[in-house]
Amino acid sequence: MRNLFVLWKKEMVESSKNGKWIWLPIVFMIIGITQVFTNYYLPEIMEHAGNLPDGTIISIPTPTGPEVIAGVLSQFGTIGTLLFVLATMGVMSNERVSGAVTLVMVRPVSALQYVSSKWLGQLLIAIASFCASYLITWYYTNQLFSSVDWLVVWQSFLIYSLWIVLIVSITIFAGTIFKGNGAIAGISVLFLGLLSVLTTLLPKFMKWSPANLREHATIILMGQPAQDHLVLTIVSTIVLCVAFFALAVIRFGRAEQY
């Protein structure tokens, strides 16, 4: 346990030095705030867009608070996924390429401890960034639109956070297979994108898919009853996260034996 704590602390220091604790939360907060203000000023934007006939009246229904936050989740589902992959892709490969991992593994450190420190460190940064963005989005949504109950926001946050855990787990696993950041990002995005596409094309057979987490979070935001397959989605996501984490540990342990 002490070795794990030391490795995790080292991961946090490195993330601070490379600015990940700064740029990732800022980018996510910008995405959330931009979405909120875009919805608020959309009528004025359309009115001054130009190229409209004289006398044209633009009437855009004002979205509710839950609808605004749901729109932010939609942005996180596309741009956010890519950002999380980009932020995580180099944590394994950079040390493997530089040879720094060899200096660590000659000490009494197990593959489980090493991979766990990377996984926990990146997950903490990702969840903290998402939390900061979600909180500021919720605040401005309450100020500019209708208020959204805190309990509902918290429930949707927990559900969507499972998607983030899956992203980090897949990217960490890919980092134990490939040494190139491009290959790691490509495989991770390809898998997540394929999962989302199949979920959209085959909804009847993909009710278990983690790609449904955003839909479940949105339903909860809207104050609607949770769907029957919510538990199935949560369980399957946790199983996949554990599976990818375990595969990462096994793959890394075998790679360091040679």
KOLGU-231351 format. One record per residue (C-alpha): y, z, x. Coordinates in steps of 0.05 Angstrom, whole numbers, plus 5000, padded with zeros to 4 digits. Last residue first. Layout:
BEGIN
[atom [Y, Z, X]]
...
***
This chain:
BEGIN
[atom [4814, 4575, 5221]]
[atom [4808, 4643, 5186]]
[atom [4880, 4638, 5162]]
[atom [4863, 4581, 5115]]
[atom [4806, 4620, 5083]]
[atom [4851, 4679, 5067]]
[atom [4906, 4634, 5041]]
[atom [4858, 4598, 4994]]
[atom [4828, 4662, 4967]]
[atom [4896, 4696, 4957]]
[atom [4925, 4633, 4924]]
[atom [4864, 4626, 4880]]
[atom [4873, 4698, 4856]]
[atom [4946, 4686, 4840]]
[atom [4929, 4621, 4803]]
[atom [4876, 4657, 4762]]
[atom [4919, 4717, 4747]]
[atom [4976, 4672, 4723]]
[atom [4927, 4630, 4682]]
[atom [4897, 4692, 4649]]
[atom [4967, 4719, 4633]]
[atom [4987, 4652, 4602]]
[atom [4922, 4649, 4561]]
[atom [4934, 4720, 4535]]
[atom [5006, 4706, 4515]]
[atom [4989, 4641, 4480]]
[atom [4931, 4672, 4442]]
[atom [4976, 4730, 4421]]
[atom [5027, 4680, 4394]]
[atom [4974, 4640, 4358]]
[atom [4989, 4670, 4290]]
[atom [5062, 4653, 4292]]
[atom [5114, 4708, 4295]]
[atom [5154, 4719, 4231]]
[atom [5223, 4688, 4232]]
[atom [5286, 4724, 4256]]
[atom [5313, 4661, 4289]]
[atom [5307, 4694, 4357]]
[atom [5233, 4707, 4344]]
[atom [5222, 4634, 4329]]
[atom [5259, 4615, 4393]]
[atom [5215, 4660, 4436]]
[atom [5153, 4630, 4404]]
[atom [5178, 4560, 4417]]
[atom [5195, 4578, 4489]]
[atom [5125, 4607, 4498]]
[atom [5091, 4544, 4472]]
[atom [5087, 4514, 4543]]
[atom [5039, 4571, 4558]]
[atom [4987, 4531, 4519]]
[atom [4940, 4567, 4471]]
[atom [4962, 4525, 4412]]
[atom [4943, 4464, 4453]]
[atom [4890, 4431, 4408]]
[atom [4932, 4423, 4345]]
[atom [4996, 4412, 4385]]
[atom [4968, 4351, 4421]]
[atom [5027, 4308, 4440]]
[atom [5077, 4365, 4451]]
[atom [5028, 4411, 4486]]
[atom [5002, 4353, 4528]]
[atom [5074, 4338, 4550]]
[atom [5088, 4411, 4568]]
[atom [5024, 4418, 4609]]
[atom [5037, 4353, 4644]]
[atom [5107, 4377, 4662]]
[atom [5081, 4443, 4689]]
[atom [5027, 4408, 4731]]
[atom [5074, 4354, 4756]]
[atom [5129, 4405, 4772]]
[atom [5081, 4446, 4814]]
[atom [5050, 4386, 4848]]
[atom [5118, 4356, 4865]]
[atom [5149, 4422, 4888]]
[atom [5091, 4436, 4936]]
[atom [5089, 4364, 4960]]
[atom [5163, 4364, 4975]]
[atom [5160, 4431, 5009]]
[atom [5109, 4405, 5058]]
[atom [5056, 4454, 5081]]
[atom [5007, 4443, 5024]]
[atom [4949, 4486, 5000]]
[atom [4976, 4557, 5004]]
[atom [5044, 4534, 4979]]
[atom [5011, 4504, 4917]]
[atom [4987, 4574, 4899]]
[atom [5056, 4603, 4907]]
[atom [5084, 4548, 4863]]
[atom [5032, 4560, 4809]]
[atom [5044, 4636, 4808]]
[atom [5120, 4628, 4808]]
[atom [5118, 4580, 4749]]
[atom [5069, 4624, 4711]]
[atom [5112, 4686, 4720]]
[atom [5171, 4646, 4695]]
[atom [5133, 4626, 4632]]
[atom [5116, 4700, 4621]]
[atom [5190, 4714, 4623]]
[atom [5197, 4674, 4559]]
[atom [5160, 4727, 4519]]
[atom [5197, 4785, 4550]]
[atom [5265, 4753, 4538]]
[atom [5248, 4735, 4466]]
[atom [5231, 4809, 4453]]
[atom [5296, 4833, 4487]]
[atom [5339, 4784, 4447]]
[atom [5306, 4807, 4382]]
[atom [5318, 4880, 4400]]
[atom [5391, 4866, 4418]]
[atom [5406, 4837, 4349]]
[atom [5447, 4773, 4354]]
[atom [5520, 4773, 4332]]
[atom [5551, 4712, 4301]]
[atom [5591, 4666, 4346]]
[atom [5645, 4674, 4399]]
[atom [5638, 4747, 4420]]
[atom [5564, 4756, 4404]]
[atom [5548, 4691, 4440]]
[atom [5590, 4714, 4499]]
[atom [5549, 4777, 4507]]
[atom [5481, 4743, 4495]]
[atom [5496, 4691, 4547]]
[atom [5517, 4745, 4596]]
[atom [5452, 4782, 4584]]
[atom [5408, 4720, 4588]]
[atom [5440, 4698, 4654]]
[atom [5430, 4766, 4686]]
[atom [5359, 4770, 4659]]
[atom [5340, 4700, 4684]]
[atom [5366, 4716, 4754]]
[atom [5330, 4783, 4754]]
[atom [5266, 4750, 4731]]
[atom [5269, 4698, 4786]]
[atom [5289, 4747, 4842]]
[atom [5234, 4796, 4822]]
[atom [5183, 4741, 4817]]
[atom [5200, 4715, 4886]]
[atom [5189, 4783, 4917]]
[atom [5127, 4801, 4877]]
[atom [5092, 4735, 4894]]
[atom [5111, 4737, 4968]]
[atom [5090, 4809, 4976]]
[atom [5026, 4796, 4937]]
[atom [5008, 4737, 4981]]
[atom [5012, 4781, 5044]]
[atom [4977, 4841, 5014]]
[atom [4920, 4800, 4986]]
[atom [4912, 4761, 5051]]
[atom [4903, 4828, 5086]]
[atom [4949, 4858, 5138]]
[atom [4923, 4898, 5198]]
[atom [4966, 4858, 5247]]
[atom [4946, 4790, 5273]]
[atom [4966, 4765, 5203]]
[atom [5041, 4776, 5213]]
[atom [5047, 4739, 5279]]
[atom [5005, 4683, 5251]]
[atom [5051, 4678, 5190]]
[atom [5110, 4664, 5236]]
[atom [5078, 4599, 5258]]
[atom [5139, 4558, 5238]]
[atom [5099, 4513, 5191]]
[atom [5061, 4571, 5159]]
[atom [5124, 4612, 5153]]
[atom [5161, 4556, 5117]]
[atom [5101, 4538, 5074]]
[atom [5093, 4604, 5039]]
[atom [5163, 4620, 5015]]
[atom [5184, 4547, 5014]]
[atom [5168, 4527, 4942]]
[atom [5198, 4588, 4908]]
[atom [5271, 4570, 4898]]
[atom [5255, 4497, 4884]]
[atom [5203, 4516, 4833]]
[atom [5250, 4565, 4799]]
[atom [5305, 4513, 4797]]
[atom [5259, 4460, 4767]]
[atom [5237, 4508, 4712]]
[atom [5309, 4527, 4698]]
[atom [5332, 4455, 4689]]
[atom [5280, 4440, 4636]]
[atom [5258, 4503, 4599]]
[atom [5322, 4539, 4619]]
[atom [5362, 4487, 4581]]
[atom [5319, 4499, 4519]]
[atom [5328, 4573, 4527]]
[atom [5403, 4562, 4525]]
[atom [5395, 4523, 4460]]
[atom [5357, 4582, 4431]]
[atom [5415, 4626, 4451]]
[atom [5462, 4582, 4411]]
[atom [5416, 4579, 4351]]
[atom [5409, 4655, 4351]]
[atom [5484, 4662, 4349]]
[atom [5493, 4614, 4291]]
[atom [5517, 4543, 4301]]
[atom [5584, 4521, 4271]]
[atom [5572, 4459, 4231]]
[atom [5607, 4398, 4261]]
[atom [5658, 4362, 4218]]
[atom [5695, 4306, 4252]]
[atom [5749, 4273, 4211]]
[atom [5769, 4203, 4229]]
[atom [5840, 4188, 4206]]
[atom [5851, 4137, 4261]]
[atom [5787, 4106, 4287]]
[atom [5753, 4141, 4346]]
[atom [5754, 4114, 4417]]
[atom [5779, 4182, 4443]]
[atom [5740, 4244, 4464]]
[atom [5796, 4289, 4441]]
[atom [5765, 4305, 4374]]
[atom [5694, 4308, 4402]]
[atom [5716, 4359, 4455]]
[atom [5754, 4399, 4403]]
[atom [5692, 4401, 4357]]
[atom [5647, 4419, 4417]]
[atom [5690, 4478, 4439]]
[atom [5642, 4533, 4417]]
[atom [5577, 4495, 4431]]
[atom [5602, 4476, 4500]]
[atom [5624, 4548, 4512]]
[atom [5555, 4575, 4500]]
[atom [5518, 4522, 4540]]
[atom [5565, 4529, 4598]]
[atom [5556, 4605, 4598]]
[atom [5481, 4599, 4602]]
[atom [5479, 4545, 4656]]
[atom [5533, 4581, 4697]]
[atom [5493, 4646, 4692]]
[atom [5432, 4609, 4718]]
[atom [5470, 4580, 4777]]
[atom [5500, 4647, 4795]]
[atom [5433, 4683, 4791]]
[atom [5401, 4631, 4838]]
[atom [5460, 4625, 4887]]
[atom [5467, 4699, 4905]]
[atom [5399, 4731, 4913]]
[atom [5376, 4666, 4945]]
[atom [5430, 4671, 4998]]
[atom [5385, 4656, 5058]]
[atom [5397, 4726, 5086]]
[atom [5385, 4761, 5020]]
[atom [5319, 4726, 5010]]
[atom [5298, 4744, 5080]]
[atom [5314, 4818, 5068]]
[atom [5275, 4817, 5003]]
[atom [5215, 4786, 5036]]
[atom [5216, 4838, 5092]]
[atom [5218, 4893, 5039]]
[atom [5157, 4861, 5006]]
[atom [5121, 4859, 5073]]
[atom [5136, 4933, 5086]]
[atom [5116, 4952, 5015]]
[atom [5050, 4914, 5021]]
[atom [5035, 4947, 5088]]
[atom [5047, 5015, 5058]]
[atom [5000, 5000, 5000]]
***
